[in-house]
Amino acid sequence: MKIKIDFVTNSSSSSYVLMLEKNEVDDFKDFICELHNHEDASNEGACWRLITEDLNELREYTNDGPFDWASRPSGLNFYLLDEQTYNNAKEIINQKKVVAIISVDWNATDHLNDEYGTKIVQEYL
């Protein structure tokens, strides 16, 4: 008998952490909306999960929102981000930049790389 010890996902997208300048945010949001509607992104599209320059907002997102009080005494529970991704996002904010956490359909990642590839800090599943 074989036992699977990791998880299986049906997702056809990848997630990314990007470092943006404050003046790039509006254009980036427009780009993500256009990419979401692009024919290459037909499976899961493209969307941003979080775009912020606020460390408290990053903590809330990582902990799954303001009502996640049970994990507060023991620190972050990394519900929506793993520790490495959280630390990368935190470092971006500490550099006085804007962190963007997004998901993009695998078929549309070339478009993301063409426009914002130099801004990608991390790719994760």
N, C-alpha and C positions, 0 to 999 in steps of 0.2 A: 504494500500500500504506500502511495506517495502522499505526503502531507505538505501543503503549501504554507509557507511561513511568512510570506509577504503579501501585500494587498494587490488586487487587480483593479484596474480602472477602465472604464469605457470612454474616458475623456479623450478627445482628439485635439486638445489644446495644451499649450505650455504657458507657464507663468513667468513673468519677468519683473525684475526690480530695475528701475531706471533712475538716473540722477539728472534732474532738470534744473535749469535756471528759472527764477520766478517769472521772468518775462516770456518763457516758452510754454507755460501751462495752458493757456487758452488755445494756442495752435495745436498743442499735443492732444487736448481733448477733442478738438475738431477732427484731427487725424484719426483718432481711435473710433469716433463715430463713423467716419467714412470707411475705415477698414472693416468695421462691423458689418457694413452693408455691401462690402466688396464680394464679388462672386467666388473668389478663392476662399473666403471665410464662411462658406455656406454651412459648415457643420455646427460650429460653436461660436462663430463670429469673433468679436474682439470687445473687451470691456475693461474699464479700470475698476479695480477693487478698492484702491485707496490712492489719493493724491493729496499729500500734505507736507507741510514744513513744521508741524507741531508735534513735539515728542509725546505729549499727553494723548493726542489723537492716535498716534501709532500704538501706544500702550493699550488704549481702549480697543482698537481694531484687533490687536494680537490676542487680547483676552476675550474677544467676542462680545464687546459692548460694555456699557456702563453698569449693567446689572449682574455682572459676573463677580459678585462680591465674595463668593466662597473661596476663590483661589487667591484673593488679595493677600491674606496673611502669609502665604507661602511664596508669593511672587507671581510672575507671569506663568500662565499655563500653556502658552504657545498653541492656542486652539486654531487660529487661522494662519499662523506663520511658524515655521520652525525657528530654533534659536539662531542659527546662522543667518537666515534671511532677516530676522528681526535685528540682529546686530549690524548687518549691512545697511538696512534702512535707517537705523539709529545713527550710524556713522555719517550717512548722507545729510541727515538733519543737523547733526553737530557741525557739519561743514557749511551750514547756512544755505543749503540747497533744498530743493523740493524732491521728495521721494515719490515715485509713481510705481504702484504695484498693479500689474495688468495681466490679463489672460488673452491669448491670441490663438486662434485656430492654427494648427500646424501648417495647413495649406497656405496660410497668409503670412507666415513668419518672414519670408523673403521681403515682403513689403515693409514690415517693421524694421528689418535690418537695413534696407535701403534708405529709409528716412531717419531712423533713430538708433542705428546700430552702435554708434559711438557713445551713446548715452546708457547702454545696457551695462549694468553692474553685475547682474546675476540672472541666470535662467534656472528655473526649478520646475518640477512636475507637481 
